[in-house]
Amino acid sequence: MPRKYVRKTNRRSREERNLSVRAVRRETPDLDKLTELLIRFALQDSGEQRATRAREHRAMAGVSDPS
């Protein structure tokens, strides 16, 4: 026989919660650093893709991988 439900905490359900949003002022980002970082990520990704394609091409040609 199932027991009767008894609430064990005072926590509110998600629907009962009151939410608020507060703005936080921050310094403006350094655009030079962000630009450099974006370029570095793009170059790194491009290099990894190029290496993967070269490995696949060598594997299809039957050449052993030197690494």
C-alpha positions as CSV (number, residue, x, y, z in Angstrom):
1,M,0.0,0.0,0.0
2,P,1.5,3.4,-1.0
3,R,2.4,6.0,1.6
4,K,0.8,9.4,1.6
5,Y,3.2,12.1,0.2
6,V,4.7,14.3,2.8
7,R,6.8,17.3,1.7
8,K,10.2,17.2,3.5
9,T,11.7,20.6,2.5
10,N,10.7,24.2,2.1
11,R,12.1,24.5,-1.4
12,R,9.8,26.1,-3.9
13,S,9.0,24.5,-7.2
14,R,10.4,26.0,-10.4
15,E,7.0,27.5,-11.2
16,E,6.7,29.3,-7.8
17,R,10.1,31.0,-8.0
18,N,10.5,34.7,-8.6
19,L,13.4,35.4,-11.0
20,S,15.1,38.7,-11.6
21,V,17.9,39.8,-13.9
22,R,20.6,42.3,-12.8
23,A,23.0,44.1,-15.2
24,V,26.7,44.0,-14.3
25,R,28.9,46.7,-15.8
26,R,32.2,45.4,-17.1
27,E,35.2,46.8,-19.0
28,T,35.0,46.7,-22.8
29,P,36.9,43.7,-24.2
30,D,40.3,44.2,-25.8
31,L,39.4,43.8,-29.5
32,D,43.0,43.3,-30.6
33,K,43.5,40.3,-28.3
34,L,40.2,38.8,-29.3
35,T,41.0,39.2,-33.0
36,E,44.4,37.6,-32.5
37,L,42.9,34.7,-30.6
38,L,40.2,34.2,-33.3
39,I,42.9,34.1,-36.0
40,R,45.0,31.7,-34.0
41,F,42.1,29.3,-33.6
42,A,41.2,29.5,-37.3
43,L,44.8,28.8,-38.3
44,Q,45.1,25.9,-35.8
45,D,41.8,24.4,-37.1
46,S,43.0,24.8,-40.7
47,G,46.3,23.1,-39.9
48,E,44.6,20.2,-38.1
49,Q,42.2,19.6,-41.1
50,R,45.1,19.8,-43.5
51,A,47.1,17.2,-41.5
52,T,44.0,14.9,-41.3
53,R,43.5,15.1,-45.1
54,A,47.1,14.3,-45.7
55,R,47.0,11.3,-43.4
56,E,43.8,10.0,-45.2
57,H,45.4,10.6,-48.6
58,R,48.6,8.7,-47.6
59,A,46.4,5.8,-46.1
60,M,44.5,5.5,-49.4
61,A,47.7,5.5,-51.4
62,G,49.2,2.8,-49.2
63,V,52.1,4.9,-47.9
64,S,53.0,4.4,-44.2
65,D,52.5,7.3,-41.8
66,P,55.9,8.7,-40.6
67,S,54.5,10.0,-37.3
